[in-house]
Amino acid sequence: MRAVIVPGLAVLAALASPAGAASLEVIVEGAEPRPGELYVTLCQGGLSEAACPIGRSVPARGGAERFVFTEVPPGVWAVAAFQDENGNGRLDRTGLGLPLEPYGFSGAVGRRARPDFASASFDLREPGATVRVRLARPLPRR
């Protein structure tokens, strides 16, 4: 009887989760020990707010934080992260568009130019993938 139940549960579990869904661990390094939230989003097709539908936040404590996203559809994704120091829920920028709060992206995004999705993207196919994002502050704190 037990042999019949266990395979049946495995079939039900497989049917309950999306086909081919993956899990993704994001480790954000370089958060400053300041008040506010640390935001992480998964982006697909671009780095605009509209292209980043999956997100999480935790209170910023400084150092590194670990985020786990489950049931992420396979595909080409990028990670965008920032530390919201003033609690307004947005990445503050100068009039020229330069970030005023610590921010970072996955991939080979350079710090000298506006990031693009192609440089930040990675192909998520396997469950259990890990991506590291390093936060940086391009301008001195005001």
Backbone as numpy.savetxt, mean C-alpha at the origin, in Angstrom:
# Nx Ny Nz CAx CAy CAz Cx Cy Cz
-15.97 -40.99 8.21 -16.79 -39.80 8.21 -15.93 -38.56 8.21
-14.88 -38.51 9.00 -14.00 -37.34 9.08 -13.34 -37.05 7.73
-12.96 -38.04 6.97 -12.32 -37.84 5.67 -13.28 -37.16 4.68
-14.55 -37.34 4.84 -15.54 -36.72 3.95 -15.72 -35.25 4.32
-15.72 -34.92 5.60 -15.96 -33.55 6.05 -14.79 -32.63 5.68
-13.57 -33.05 5.92 -12.41 -32.19 5.66 -12.31 -31.79 4.19
-12.39 -32.73 3.22 -12.36 -32.30 1.83 -13.54 -31.39 1.48
-14.69 -31.64 2.08 -15.85 -30.78 1.83 -15.61 -29.36 2.30
-14.96 -29.20 3.46 -14.63 -27.86 3.96 -13.63 -27.16 3.05
-12.68 -27.91 2.53 -11.69 -27.32 1.63 -12.36 -26.79 0.37
-13.33 -27.53 -0.15 -14.06 -27.07 -1.34 -14.86 -25.82 -1.02
-15.54 -25.79 0.13 -16.30 -24.60 0.52 -15.39 -23.38 0.70
-14.24 -23.58 1.31 -13.30 -22.47 1.50 -12.81 -21.94 0.16
-12.54 -22.83 -0.78 -12.08 -22.40 -2.10 -13.17 -21.63 -2.84
-14.42 -22.02 -2.65 -15.51 -21.32 -3.31 -15.79 -19.96 -2.67
-15.48 -19.82 -1.38 -15.78 -18.58 -0.67 -14.85 -17.44 -1.03
-13.62 -17.72 -1.47 -12.68 -16.64 -1.80 -12.59 -16.49 -3.31
-12.31 -15.26 -3.80 -12.22 -15.04 -5.23 -11.14 -15.91 -5.87
-11.41 -16.37 -7.06 -10.45 -17.22 -7.77 -9.17 -16.45 -8.03
-8.06 -17.03 -7.62 -6.76 -16.44 -7.90 -6.41 -15.25 -7.02
-7.21 -14.94 -5.99 -6.90 -13.80 -5.14 -5.59 -14.05 -4.41
-4.86 -12.97 -4.18 -3.57 -13.06 -3.53 -3.56 -12.22 -2.26
-2.60 -12.50 -1.41 -2.39 -11.64 -0.25 -1.11 -10.84 -0.51
-1.08 -9.66 0.06 0.07 -8.78 -0.14 0.43 -8.15 1.19
1.68 -8.30 1.58 2.21 -7.65 2.77 2.97 -6.42 2.32
2.64 -5.27 2.92 3.34 -4.02 2.62 4.03 -3.56 3.88
5.34 -3.38 3.81 6.11 -2.88 4.93 6.52 -1.46 4.60
6.04 -0.52 5.40 6.36 0.89 5.21 7.42 1.27 6.23
8.56 1.74 5.73 9.68 2.11 6.58 9.87 3.62 6.56
10.42 4.15 7.63 10.78 5.56 7.67 9.70 6.49 8.20
8.66 5.95 8.82 7.64 6.83 9.41 8.27 7.61 10.56
7.87 8.86 10.67 8.40 9.70 11.72 7.54 9.58 12.97
8.15 9.68 14.16 7.37 9.57 15.41 6.63 10.89 15.68
5.62 11.13 14.91 4.82 12.35 15.02 3.35 11.96 15.03
2.48 12.84 15.48 1.04 12.53 15.47 0.52 12.36 14.04
-0.65 11.77 13.93 -1.27 11.59 12.62 -1.37 10.13 12.24
-1.79 9.90 11.01 -2.01 8.55 10.50 -1.00 8.21 9.41
-0.73 6.93 9.28 0.09 6.42 8.19 -0.88 5.72 7.22
-0.96 6.21 6.00 -1.88 5.69 4.98 -1.13 4.87 3.95
-1.73 3.75 3.55 -1.18 2.91 2.48 -2.33 2.55 1.55
-2.10 2.73 0.23 -3.13 2.36 -0.75 -2.53 1.48 -1.83
-3.37 0.62 -2.38 -3.00 -0.19 -3.54 -3.62 0.46 -4.76
-2.80 0.69 -5.78 -3.23 1.40 -6.98 -3.14 0.50 -8.20
-4.07 0.69 -9.12 -4.08 -0.10 -10.34 -4.35 0.81 -11.52
-3.41 0.87 -12.46 -3.57 1.66 -13.67 -3.12 3.10 -13.57
-2.78 3.57 -12.38 -2.33 4.94 -12.19 -2.08 5.21 -10.72
-1.61 6.41 -10.41 -1.33 6.77 -9.03 -2.26 7.85 -8.50
-3.30 8.17 -9.25 -4.27 9.16 -8.79 -5.12 8.56 -7.67
-5.80 9.41 -6.95 -6.66 8.94 -5.86 -7.72 7.97 -6.37
-8.27 8.24 -7.54 -9.31 7.37 -8.12 -8.76 5.99 -8.50
-7.47 5.90 -8.81 -6.86 4.64 -9.22 -6.38 3.81 -8.03
-6.57 4.31 -6.82 -6.08 3.64 -5.61 -7.25 3.29 -4.69
-8.04 2.27 -5.06 -9.29 1.99 -4.34 -9.15 1.22 -3.03
-8.02 0.56 -2.81 -7.86 -0.28 -1.63 -6.87 0.40 -0.69
-7.29 0.69 0.54 -6.39 1.38 1.45 -6.62 1.05 2.90
-5.62 1.34 3.69 -5.68 1.15 5.14 -4.89 2.27 5.79
-5.17 2.48 7.07 -4.38 3.44 7.84 -4.23 2.96 9.27
-3.15 3.40 9.90 -2.90 3.13 11.32 -2.31 4.40 11.92
-2.43 4.57 13.23 -1.76 5.72 13.85 -0.25 5.62 13.63
0.38 6.73 13.27 1.82 6.76 13.05 2.54 6.64 14.39
3.49 5.72 14.46 4.27 5.52 15.68 5.75 5.73 15.44
6.14 5.90 14.19 7.56 6.00 13.87 8.13 4.64 13.53
9.17 4.63 12.71 9.79 3.37 12.32 9.05 2.69 11.20
8.88 1.37 11.33 8.25 0.57 10.27 6.88 0.07 10.72
5.98 -0.02 9.76 4.65 -0.57 9.99 4.36 -1.64 8.94
3.63 -2.64 9.34 3.28 -3.76 8.44 1.78 -3.72 8.17
1.43 -3.79 6.89 0.03 -3.84 6.45 -0.15 -5.13 5.67
-1.26 -5.83 5.89 -1.56 -7.05 5.13 -2.89 -6.84 4.42
-2.85 -7.00 3.12 -4.05 -6.92 2.29 -4.35 -8.34 1.81
-5.59 -8.78 1.99 -5.97 -10.12 1.56 -6.96 -10.03 0.41
-7.06 -11.11 -0.31 -7.99 -11.23 -1.44 -7.83 -10.10 -2.47
-6.57 -9.78 -2.77 -6.27 -8.78 -3.79 -6.30 -9.49 -5.15
-7.06 -8.98 -6.10 -7.09 -9.62 -7.42 -5.70 -9.59 -8.07
-5.31 -10.66 -8.73 -4.01 -10.66 -9.41 -3.97 -9.55 -10.47
-2.79 -9.05 -10.72 -2.64 -8.02 -11.74 -1.45 -7.13 -11.45
-1.38 -6.04 -12.18 -0.30 -5.07 -12.01 -0.78 -4.00 -11.03
-0.05 -3.85 -9.95 -0.40 -2.94 -8.87 0.79 -2.05 -8.53
0.53 -0.98 -7.81 1.55 -0.14 -7.20 1.07 0.20 -5.80
2.00 0.54 -4.93 1.67 0.95 -3.57 2.08 2.40 -3.39
1.18 3.19 -2.82 1.47 4.57 -2.46 1.24 4.71 -0.96
2.11 5.42 -0.27 1.98 5.60 1.17 2.37 7.02 1.55
1.76 7.51 2.62 2.17 8.80 3.16 1.80 8.89 4.63
2.50 9.78 5.33 2.22 10.02 6.74 1.50 11.36 6.84
0.27 11.30 7.29 -0.57 12.49 7.43 -0.31 13.12 8.79
0.59 14.08 8.84 1.02 14.65 10.11 0.00 15.60 10.73
-0.84 16.21 9.93 -1.79 17.18 10.49 -3.22 16.64 10.59
-3.44 15.39 10.23 -4.73 14.75 10.43 -5.84 15.16 9.49
-5.49 15.74 8.32 -6.54 16.16 7.39 -6.90 15.08 6.36
-6.25 13.91 6.44 -6.59 12.80 5.55 -6.05 12.92 4.14
-5.17 13.89 3.90 -4.63 14.11 2.55 -3.13 14.35 2.63
-2.44 14.10 1.53 -1.02 14.43 1.42 -0.93 15.92 1.07
-0.45 16.72 2.00 -0.34 18.16 1.76 0.79 18.45 0.79
0.56 19.47 -0.05 1.54 19.83 -1.09 1.73 21.34 -1.14
2.86 21.74 -1.72 3.11 23.16 -1.97 2.29 23.59 -3.18
2.32 24.87 -3.49 1.64 25.37 -4.68 2.17 24.76 -5.96
3.42 24.27 -5.94 4.01 23.62 -7.11 3.74 22.12 -7.15
3.06 21.61 -6.12 2.73 20.19 -6.09 3.72 19.31 -5.35
4.73 19.89 -4.72 5.72 19.08 -3.98 5.13 18.66 -2.64
5.29 17.40 -2.26 4.73 16.92 -0.99 5.38 17.60 0.22
4.58 17.93 1.20 5.06 18.52 2.44 5.16 17.51 3.57
4.58 16.32 3.37 4.60 15.28 4.38 5.35 14.07 3.82
5.88 13.20 4.70 6.61 12.03 4.22 5.73 11.16 3.32
6.31 10.67 2.22 5.56 9.85 1.26 6.51 8.85 0.62
5.94 7.83 -0.02 6.75 6.84 -0.72 5.90 5.98 -1.62
6.59 5.27 -2.53 5.94 4.38 -3.50 6.71 3.09 -3.60
6.06 2.07 -4.09 6.74 0.81 -4.40 7.56 0.99 -5.66
8.40 0.02 -5.94 9.14 0.02 -7.19 10.32 0.98 -7.21
10.73 1.33 -8.42 11.92 2.15 -8.64 11.57 3.61 -8.88
10.70 4.15 -8.06 10.30 5.55 -8.22 11.42 6.43 -7.71
11.87 7.34 -8.57 12.92 8.28 -8.18 12.37 9.44 -7.39
13.22 10.12 -6.68 12.81 11.26 -5.86 12.98 12.59 -6.58
13.47 12.58 -7.80 13.74 13.83 -8.50 12.64 14.24 -9.49
11.71 13.37 -9.72 10.66 13.67 -10.70 9.33 13.14 -10.18
8.26 13.60 -10.79 6.92 13.13 -10.42 6.87 11.61 -10.68
6.36 10.84 -9.73 6.31 9.38 -9.92 5.31 8.99 -11.00
5.60 7.89 -11.66 4.64 7.36 -12.63 4.33 5.90 -12.28
3.19 5.46 -12.74 2.71 4.13 -12.40 3.68 3.05 -12.89
4.24 3.22 -14.08 5.14 2.20 -14.63 6.35 1.97 -13.73
6.88 3.02 -13.13 8.05 2.89 -12.25 7.69 2.29 -10.90
6.47 2.50 -10.45 6.05 2.03 -9.13 5.40 0.66 -9.17
5.07 0.15 -10.34 4.23 -1.04 -10.42 5.01 -2.36 -10.26
4.26 -3.39 -9.90 4.77 -4.75 -9.79 3.63 -5.69 -10.16
3.97 -6.89 -10.57 2.99 -7.88 -11.00 2.67 -8.80 -9.82
1.44 -8.74 -9.33 1.02 -9.56 -8.21 0.31 -10.80 -8.75
0.95 -11.94 -8.59 0.37 -13.21 -9.06 0.30 -14.24 -7.95
1.30 -14.26 -7.09 1.40 -15.29 -6.07 0.90 -14.79 -4.72
0.20 -15.63 -3.98 -0.17 -15.27 -2.61 1.09 -15.11 -1.76
1.03 -14.21 -0.82 2.15 -14.07 0.10 3.26 -13.15 -0.37
3.01 -12.29 -1.33 4.03 -11.35 -1.82 4.28 -10.27 -0.77
5.51 -9.73 -0.76 5.87 -8.64 0.15 6.48 -7.50 -0.64
6.06 -6.27 -0.32 6.57 -5.07 -0.96 7.02 -4.11 0.14
8.18 -3.49 -0.05 8.69 -2.49 0.90 8.57 -1.10 0.29
8.14 -0.16 1.12 8.03 1.24 0.72 8.80 2.06 1.74
9.68 2.92 1.26 10.46 3.79 2.14 9.93 5.21 2.04
9.47 5.77 3.18 8.98 7.15 3.19 10.16 8.12 3.18
9.95 9.25 2.51 10.96 10.30 2.47 10.25 11.65 2.55
10.98 12.63 2.97 10.45 13.99 3.05 11.29 14.84 2.09
10.68 15.29 0.98 11.46 16.02 -0.02 11.82 17.44 0.41
11.01 18.01 1.27 11.24 19.39 1.74 11.39 19.39 3.25
12.14 20.33 3.80 12.24 20.40 5.26 10.87 20.63 5.89
10.71 20.12 7.09 9.47 20.29 7.83 9.21 21.77 8.08
7.98 22.19 7.93 7.61 23.60 8.18 7.17 23.80 9.59
